[in-house]
C-alpha cells in the first residue's frame, strides 16, 4: 500500500477497537451490577418481560406483608376475645353458685351480684378499648351493617363475612321451603282413671301421678307446672290434650311413658307398653338459592360470598315463604393477593363483644344480668341468666373459632402460597435480567484480549504510511 492520504487499515482497526471497547465496557458493567440488562438496548424484549415480572414480584411482596399485618390484627382481636371468654366462664360459675340460694345469705347473693356487675364492666371495657393502631376491633365498628330486616320473620341477624360490591349492597334472600316442626303428641281422653306417667323433653324428665277423675284441665296444669324442668307445655281443645316441645327442630322431643294404669283411657298409653315418642323436624331453608344448615330456628349459611347466622321466628319457620334484607357495608377487608380483585381479598366482620351485644333478642342480652336488669340474680332469674350466658359463651367461642380459622386456613396458607409464587417469579425474572457471572467473566477475558490485540493492530496500521517515506529517498 503506497497511499498515505487515507489509511484504510487504521480505520478498520479503529472500528474494531471501538467495538471491542464497547464490548469490554458492557462486560465490566454487567459484572459490576450483576445484571445482564442494564438499559433497554441490552435486550428490549427481555426488558419488557422483566419489568412485568418485577411488578408482579413487588405486588407479591406487598401481599405477604399485608398477610403478616392481617395476622397481627386477627391475633390482637382473638387474644382480647379469649379474655372475654374467661370472664364469661367466671360469670357462669357465679350463676351456678348463686342458684344455690338455699345455702347463701342475702349478703352473699348481693356480693355475687356485685362481682357479676364487675365482670360485665370488664367485658365492656375490653370491647371498647381493644384496638390495633387507632382501629377499634371489638366495639362493633368492624361488624357488617344491614338494612331492611323484617324482624317479624328474622328475630336476629348476624353477618360474619360478605362480599359487598363496591358502591352497592348485597341482597340476601332467606326462603323457607319446608316448615319447621316441634315435637308434639295428641292424646284423646276417653276416660280419666288413675295413672302415672313419665314425660321427657329436651330439658329433662318428670313423673306425674293422676288420681281417678282428674280432669284434662288439671292434667294440663300439672304438665305446664314443670315446663322449666322438661321443656314441654300442654294445651287442651275439647277432650284432646296436646303436649308440645317448647323448641323446634330435630333436637326437640316429646316422650311419654305410662308407668301405671292407662293414661286418659288411651290404649296407646298403657303401663308396660313402649314409650310413645315424637321428635321435631328442622326446616329446609335456602339462602340466596343455596341450602343452608338449619337447626331448629337457627340457620347458618357459609359460602364464599356470605357467612352468617339467622334466627327465624316461629311463624316464619312454619311458613313456606321468603324474606330478604340488604348487607349495606361494614366489615373488614384484608388484601391478601397481588391483584386488587374480590378473589384476592378476604372480608370478615367482627361483631361487638360488649354486654349489650352478647346474647340475642330472643332470650335477652348479657347486660340484663347487671344490677337493676331484667335478669339480675337478686331477682332469682337463674334459668334465663344461664341461657343468656350460655349463648354469650357460644358466640364468643364461635368468634374465636372463626378468627382462628381465618388465620390458619386462609391467611397463613396464603403466605405460604405467595412465598412459593414469589420464589418462582423471582427465578423467572432472574433468568431474564441477571448476569451469568461465569459467562461474563469468560466474555470479559475475551474482550480484554481483543482490546489489547486491536490496540496493537492500530499501532501497526498507523505506522504503515511511514514506510512510504522510503520511496522519497
C-alpha positions in Angstrom: 0.0 0.0 0.0 1.6 3.3 -1.1 -1.3 5.7 -0.3 -0.9 8.0 2.7 -3.9 10.3 2.5 -6.4 7.7 3.6 -5.2 4.9 6.0 -7.8 2.2 5.5 -6.1 -0.3 7.8 -6.1 2.3 10.6 -9.8 3.0 10.0 -10.6 -0.8 10.1 -8.5 -1.1 13.3 -10.2 1.9 14.9 -13.7 0.4 14.2 -12.7 -2.9 15.7 -11.1 -1.1 18.7 -14.4 0.8 19.2 -16.4 -2.4 19.1 -14.1 -4.2 21.4 -14.0 -1.3 23.8 -17.8 -1.2 23.9 -17.9 -5.0 24.5 -15.3 -4.6 27.3 -17.3 -1.9 28.9 -20.5 -4.0 28.6 -18.8 -6.9 30.4 -17.4 -4.7 33.1 -20.9 -3.1 33.7 -22.6 -6.5 33.9 -20.0 -7.8 36.3 -20.3 -4.6 38.4 -24.1 -4.6 38.6 -24.7 -8.3 38.4 -27.4 -7.6 35.7 -27.4 -8.7 32.1 -30.0 -6.0 31.2 -29.0 -2.5 32.5 -30.8 -0.5 29.8 -33.3 -1.1 27.1 -30.8 -1.6 24.3 -29.3 -4.6 26.1 -32.5 -6.7 25.4 -35.7 -4.7 24.6 -38.0 -7.7 24.6 -36.3 -9.1 27.7 -36.6 -5.7 29.5 -40.4 -5.7 28.9 -40.8 -9.2 30.3 -38.5 -8.4 33.2 -40.4 -5.2 34.2 -43.7 -7.1 34.1 -42.2 -9.8 36.4 -40.7 -7.1 38.6 -44.1 -5.5 39.0 -45.6 -8.9 40.0 -42.7 -9.5 42.5 -43.4 -6.2 44.1 -47.1 -6.9 44.4 -46.5 -10.4 45.8 -44.1 -8.9 48.4 -46.7 -6.4 49.5 -49.3 -9.2 49.6 -47.1 -11.1 52.0 -46.6 -8.0 54.1 -50.4 -7.4 54.1 -51.0 -11.0 55.3 -48.5 -10.6 58.1 -50.2 -7.5 59.2 -53.6 -9.2 58.9 -52.3 -11.9 61.3 -51.3 -9.3 63.8 -54.8 -7.7 63.7 -56.6 -11.1 64.0 -54.3 -12.2 66.8 -54.9 -9.0 68.7 -58.7 -9.4 68.4 -58.6 -13.1 69.2 -56.5 -12.5 72.3 -58.9 -10.0 73.6 -61.9 -12.3 72.9 -60.1 -15.0 74.8 -60.0 -12.8 77.8 -63.7 -12.1 77.4 -64.3 -15.9 77.2 -62.5 -16.3 80.6 -64.7 -13.6 82.2 -67.8 -15.3 80.9 -66.8 -18.7 82.4 -66.3 -16.9 85.7 -69.7 -15.4 85.3 -71.3 -18.8 84.7 -69.6 -20.2 87.8 -71.1 -17.3 89.8 -74.6 -18.0 88.4 -74.3 -21.7 89.5 -73.1 -20.6 92.9 -75.9 -18.1 93.3 -78.5 -20.6 92.2 -77.7 -22.4 95.5 -79.5 -19.6 97.3 -80.8 -22.0 99.9 -77.3 -22.2 101.3 -76.4 -18.5 100.7 -77.3 -15.5 102.8 -78.8 -12.3 101.2 -75.4 -10.6 101.7 -73.6 -13.4 99.8 -76.1 -13.1 96.9 -75.5 -9.3 96.9 -71.8 -9.9 96.8 -72.2 -12.3 93.8 -74.3 -9.7 92.1 -71.6 -7.0 92.6 -69.0 -9.4 91.2 -71.2 -10.1 88.2 -71.5 -6.3 87.7 -67.7 -6.1 87.8 -67.3 -8.9 85.3 -69.7 -7.3 82.9 -68.0 -4.0 83.2 -64.7 -5.7 82.4 -66.3 -7.3 79.3 -67.5 -3.9 78.1 -64.0 -2.3 78.8 -62.3 -5.0 76.6 -64.9 -4.4 73.9 -64.4 -0.7 73.9 -60.6 -0.5 74.3 -59.2 -3.3 72.2 -57.6 -1.7 69.1 -54.9 -2.2 66.6 -53.2 1.2 66.0 -56.2 3.5 66.0 -58.7 0.9 64.7 -61.2 -0.4 67.3 -61.6 -4.1 66.9 -64.4 -5.3 69.2 -66.7 -2.4 69.6 -68.8 -3.3 66.6 -67.3 -0.9 64.2 -65.9 -3.8 62.1 -69.3 -5.5 62.0 -71.5 -5.6 58.9 -74.4 -3.2 58.6 -77.7 -4.5 57.4 -81.0 -2.8 56.4 -84.5 -3.9 55.6 -84.6 -6.8 58.1 -88.2 -7.8 58.8 -88.0 -8.7 62.5 -91.3 -10.4 62.3 -89.6 -13.1 60.2 -86.0 -12.8 61.3 -85.6 -12.2 65.0 -81.8 -12.0 64.9 -79.3 -11.5 62.0 -75.5 -11.8 62.3 -73.3 -11.5 59.3 -69.7 -12.7 59.8 -68.5 -12.3 56.2 -69.9 -10.9 53.0 -68.7 -9.8 49.6 -70.4 -6.4 49.1 -70.0 -5.0 45.6 -68.1 -1.7 45.7 -70.6 1.2 45.9 -73.5 -1.2 46.1 -75.3 -3.6 48.5 -75.6 -7.3 48.8 -79.2 -8.6 48.9 -79.8 -11.7 50.9 -83.0 -13.8 50.4 -84.0 -16.3 53.0 -86.6 -18.8 51.8 -88.3 -21.5 53.9 -89.2 -24.3 51.5 -90.2 -26.9 54.2 -91.5 -25.7 57.5 -90.1 -26.5 60.9 -92.0 -28.7 63.3 -91.9 -29.0 67.1 -92.2 -32.4 68.7 -95.8 -33.0 69.7 -98.2 -35.6 71.0 -102.0 -35.5 70.9 -103.9 -37.7 73.4 -107.7 -38.0 73.2 -109.4 -38.6 76.5 -111.9 -41.5 76.7 -111.6 -41.9 80.5 -109.9 -40.3 83.5 -108.8 -43.3 85.5 -105.7 -43.3 87.8 -102.4 -43.3 86.0 -98.8 -42.4 86.4 -96.7 -41.1 83.5 -93.1 -40.2 82.8 -92.8 -37.2 80.4 -89.4 -36.3 78.8 -88.5 -33.2 77.0 -85.2 -31.7 75.8 -84.5 -30.2 79.3 -85.3 -33.3 81.4 -87.8 -35.8 82.8 -90.7 -35.6 85.3 -93.0 -38.2 86.7 -96.6 -37.2 87.2 -99.3 -39.2 89.0 -103.1 -38.6 88.5 -105.9 -39.9 90.6 -109.1 -41.2 89.1 -111.4 -38.4 88.0 -108.6 -35.9 87.3 -109.8 -33.6 84.6 -107.9 -32.8 81.4 -107.6 -29.2 82.5 -105.9 -30.4 85.7 -103.5 -32.6 83.7 -102.7 -29.6 81.5 -101.9 -27.5 84.6 -99.7 -30.3 86.0 -97.7 -30.6 82.8 -97.3 -26.8 82.5 -96.1 -26.6 86.1 -93.0 -28.5 85.2 -92.2 -26.7 81.9 -88.9 -25.4 83.3 -87.8 -28.9 84.1 -89.0 -30.7 80.9 -89.2 -28.1 78.2 -92.7 -29.2 77.5 -96.1 -27.4 77.6 -99.7 -28.6 77.2 -102.8 -27.2 75.7 -106.4 -28.5 75.7 -109.0 -28.4 73.0 -112.2 -30.2 73.8 -111.2 -33.7 75.0 -107.8 -33.6 73.2 -104.6 -32.9 75.2 -101.7 -31.7 73.1 -98.2 -31.9 74.6 -95.7 -29.7 72.8 -92.0 -29.2 72.9 -91.1 -25.6 73.5 -88.3 -25.9 70.9 -88.4 -26.6 67.2 -86.4 -28.9 65.0 -84.8 -32.3 65.2 -83.5 -31.7 68.7 -87.0 -31.2 70.2 -88.5 -34.2 71.9 -91.8 -35.3 73.5 -91.7 -38.7 75.1 -94.5 -40.1 77.3 -94.1 -43.4 79.1 -97.0 -44.8 81.2 -95.8 -46.3 84.4 -99.2 -47.4 85.8 -102.8 -47.5 84.6 -104.0 -46.3 81.3 -103.3 -42.6 80.8 -106.6 -40.7 79.8 -108.1 -44.0 78.8 -106.0 -44.1 75.6 -104.8 -47.7 74.9 -101.6 -46.4 73.4 -100.6 -45.1 76.8 -100.9 -48.3 78.9 -98.5 -49.4 81.6 -96.0 -51.9 80.1 -96.3 -50.5 76.6 -93.4 -48.9 74.8 -92.9 -45.2 75.4 -94.6 -43.0 72.8 -92.1 -40.6 71.3 -92.1 -37.8 68.8 -89.2 -35.6 67.5 -89.4 -32.3 65.7 -88.3 -31.5 62.2 -85.8 -28.9 61.1 -86.9 -26.5 58.4 -85.4 -26.6 54.9 -84.1 -23.1 54.2 -82.5 -21.6 51.1 -80.3 -18.5 51.4 -79.8 -16.9 48.0 -80.8 -20.2 46.5 -78.3 -22.3 48.4 -79.2 -24.8 51.0 -78.4 -23.6 54.5 -77.8 -25.5 57.7 -81.0 -25.2 59.6 -81.2 -26.5 63.2 -84.5 -25.6 64.8 -85.0 -21.9 64.4 -81.3 -21.2 63.8 -80.0 -21.0 60.3 -76.3 -21.0 59.3 -75.0 -20.2 55.9 -71.4 -20.3 54.9 -70.4 -19.7 51.3 -67.6 -17.8 49.6 -69.8 -14.7 49.3 -71.8 -14.9 52.6 -71.2 -16.2 56.1 -74.0 -15.6 58.6 -76.4 -16.8 61.2 -80.1 -16.0 61.4 -82.8 -16.9 63.9 -86.2 -17.4 62.4 -89.4 -16.5 64.1 -91.7 -19.5 64.8 -94.3 -18.2 62.4 -91.8 -17.7 59.6 -90.2 -21.1 60.2 -93.6 -22.7 59.8 -94.5 -21.0 56.6 -93.3 -21.7 53.1 -92.4 -18.1 52.2 -89.4 -15.9 51.9 -87.9 -12.6 53.3 -84.9 -10.5 52.3 -82.6 -7.9 53.6 -79.5 -6.0 52.4 -75.9 -6.0 53.6 -75.0 -2.4 53.0 -71.4 -2.3 54.1 -69.1 -2.6 57.1 -66.8 -5.5 57.9 -63.0 -5.5 57.4 -61.3 -6.4 54.1 -57.8 -7.9 54.0 -56.0 -7.6 50.7 -54.1 -10.9 50.6 -53.3 -11.3 46.9 -51.1 -9.3 44.5 -54.2 -8.2 42.4 -56.9 -5.9 43.8 -59.8 -8.2 43.0 -62.5 -9.8 45.2 -60.8 -13.2 44.7 -57.6 -11.9 46.3 -59.4 -10.4 49.3 -60.9 -11.8 52.5 -63.7 -10.0 54.2 -64.6 -10.6 57.8 -66.9 -9.0 60.2 -66.0 -8.7 63.9 -69.2 -8.1 65.8 -69.3 -6.3 69.1 -68.4 -8.3 72.2 -70.0 -5.8 74.6 -72.6 -6.9 77.1 -75.2 -5.1 75.0 -74.4 -7.3 72.0 -73.7 -10.7 73.6 -76.9 -12.8 73.7 -79.8 -12.1 71.3 -83.2 -10.5 71.1 -84.9 -13.9 71.6 -83.5 -14.8 75.1 -82.1 -11.4 76.1 -78.7 -9.8 76.3 -75.9 -10.0 78.8 -76.3 -6.5 80.2 -79.7 -7.6 81.6 -77.8 -9.5 84.3 -76.4 -6.3 85.9 -78.0 -4.8 89.0 -81.4 -3.5 88.1 -81.5 -5.5 84.9 -84.4 -7.8 84.0 -82.3 -10.9 84.7 -80.3 -9.9 87.7 -79.6 -12.8 90.1 -81.0 -10.8 93.0 -84.4 -11.4 91.3 -83.6 -15.1 91.1 -83.7 -15.2 87.3 -81.2 -18.1 87.2 -82.6 -20.0 84.3 -82.9 -17.0 82.0 -79.5 -15.7 83.1 -77.9 -19.1 82.4 -79.4 -19.2 78.9 -78.0 -15.8 78.1 -74.6 -16.6 79.4 -74.5 -19.9 77.5 -75.4 -18.1 74.3 -72.8 -15.4 75.0 -70.1 -18.1 75.6 -71.2 -19.8 72.4 -71.0 -16.5 70.5 -67.5 -15.7 71.8 -66.3 -19.3 71.1 -67.6 -19.1 67.6 -66.0 -15.7 67.1 -62.6 -17.0 68.3 -63.0 -20.1 66.1 -63.8 -18.0 63.0 -60.8 -15.8 63.6 -58.6 -18.8 64.2 -59.9 -20.4 61.0 -59.3 -17.2 59.1 -55.7 -17.0 60.3 -54.8 -20.7 59.9 -56.7 -21.7 56.8 -56.7 -18.5 54.8 -54.0 -16.0 55.8 -51.2 -18.4 56.8 -51.8 -20.7 53.8 -51.9 -17.6 51.6 -48.5 -16.5 52.9 -47.1 -20.0 52.1 -48.6 -19.9 48.5 -47.5 -16.4 47.9 -44.0 -17.2 49.1 -43.8 -20.0 46.6 -45.1 -17.7 43.9 -42.5 -15.1 44.9 -39.7 -17.7 44.6 -40.8 -18.9 41.1 -41.5 -15.4 39.7 -38.2 -14.1 41.1 -36.4 -17.1 39.5 -38.0 -16.3 36.1 -37.1 -12.6 36.4 -33.5 -13.6 37.4 -33.1 -15.8 34.3 -34.1 -12.9 32.1 -32.3 -10.0 33.8 -29.5 -11.3 35.9 -26.0 -11.7 34.5 -24.4 -15.2 34.4 -21.1 -14.4 36.1 -19.2 -17.3 34.7 -20.3 -16.4 31.2 -19.5 -12.7 31.7 -16.0 -13.5 33.2 -15.2 -15.6 30.2 -16.5 -12.9 27.8 -14.5 -10.2 29.8 -11.3 -12.2 29.2 -12.1 -12.5 25.5 -12.9 -8.7 25.4 -9.7 -7.8 27.2 -7.6 -9.9 24.7 -9.4 -8.5 21.7 -9.0 -4.9 23.1 -5.2 -5.4 23.5 -5.0 -7.0 20.1 -6.8 -4.2 18.3 -4.7 -1.6 20.2 -1.5 -3.3 18.8 -3.1 -3.6 15.4 -4.0 0.1 15.4 -0.4 0.9 16.2 0.9 -1.2 13.3 -1.7 0.3 10.9 -0.7 3.8 11.9 2.9 3.0 11.2 2.3 1.7 7.7 2.1 5.1 6.0 5.6 6.0 7.2 7.0 3.2 5.0 6.1 5.3 2.0 8.9 7.8 3.1 11.4 5.2 1.9 10.2 5.8 -1.7 11.1 9.5 -1.4 14.8 8.7 -1.0 
